[in-house]
Amino acid sequence: MHVLIVESEPALAEVWASHLRRQGAEVITAHSEDAAIQVLQNDDVDVIVLDLILVGGSAFAVADFASYRQPEARVVFVTNTSFFTDGSIFRHIPNACAFLPSATPPADLAAVVGHYGVATPPLTHAEGG
């Protein structure tokens, strides 16, 4: 599983990354919108852990670019704000799969990422797809 963590605070990104690496994930961290876009242009990712509030950038721009460049990548949003706590983020960002508080224990975040990072094969015609 290839994971991109987009978090303005490097220490927090590293805490999350270390938990994911213990699960066997390959993790790249980016601390800005520009750095995240560059990763998405050069590396394939399965899951993006994306802070909704990026200092000096836009999480929506990163998620939008990911949906264009890597449409299969799932986005796990994290935030320390009350924006979108009504679940409307899922209407605005088609590749969003989870929305968690930044204070979520790192092991729990890693479990959520692991869940969404498991690729499920598409249904065959015989299975109803």
N, C-alpha and C positions, 0 to 999 in steps of 0.2 A: 504494500500500500504506500503510495506517494502522497505526502501531505505538505501543503503550503500553509504556513502560519503567517498571517499579516497582522502585526501588532506593533503599535508605536513604541511601546515600552519594552526594550530589549530583555530586561530581566524576567518579565512575565512570559514573554515568548519563549525564553530558554527553559523555564519551568515546565511549560506545556510540552515543548519539544522533547525534553528528557523523558517525560512520562510516555509519550508516543514512541520514542525510540526503544524503550523497554518492551513495548508491545511488538517490536519488530518493524515499525514504520520507518521509511526513509523520509526525513523531514528537512525542508528548506524554510528558513525564516526570512521575512521581508519586513522592514520597519516603515515603509512608506508606500503610497500609491504607485509611484514610478518604479520602485524596486519590485513590487508585486507584479506589475504589468510585464516587466522584463522577464521575470521567472515564467509567467504564463506564455510568453512568446517562445521560450527556449526549452522548457521542461514540461513533461506531461504530469498532471497531478490527478489524484482521485478525489481528494477532499481538500477544501480550503477552510481553515479556521480564520475568520475575518472579524476583527474588531469593528463594530459599527461606527465608532468615533475614531477615525484616523486623524492624527495631528497633521495638519497641512495637506490633507487629501480627502478623497471620497471613497468610502467603502462601496457605495453604489456603483461608482465607475469601475472598481475592481470586479465586482460581481457581474456587471454588465459585460465587461470585456471577457471574463471567464465564460459566460454563457454563449458568447460568439466564438471564441477561440477554442474552448474546451467544453462543449455543451454537456458532456457526461459528468464533469466534475461537480460534486455536491458542495454546498456552502453551509458551514455551521457558523452562524453569527454569534458573537459574544458582545456584551455591552455592560457598562456600569450605569446606564441611564434607564429611564422609564419609556423612552421612545419605542413604539411598536409593540408594547407589552400586550396589546389587544390582538396580536397575531396577524396584523395587516401586512407585515413584512413578506409573508408568503404570497400575498396577492401582487406585490410589487416586484419581487425577485423570484423568477421562476425556478432557479436552481437552489433556492434556500431549502434546507431540509431540517434545520434545528435553530433554536434561538435560546441562548443560555446567558445567565448573568456572568460577568467576568469573575465573580467570586466563587463560581462553581469549583469544587475540589478538582485538582488536576487529574486525578484518577478517574473521576466521573466524566470529565471532558474527553479523556482518552477513550473511555468506553463508548461514548456517543460517536466519536470519530471512527472508532473501529467498527461500529455497527453500520454506519453509512459508507465506510470505505470498502466493505465487502461487495464486490461486483456480483450482481445477479444476472444470469444469462437471460437474453430475451426469450419470450415465449415462442415456441414453434407453432406452426399452423395447426398441428394436431392437438396442441394444448390450449388452443383458443386464441392465439395471437395473430 
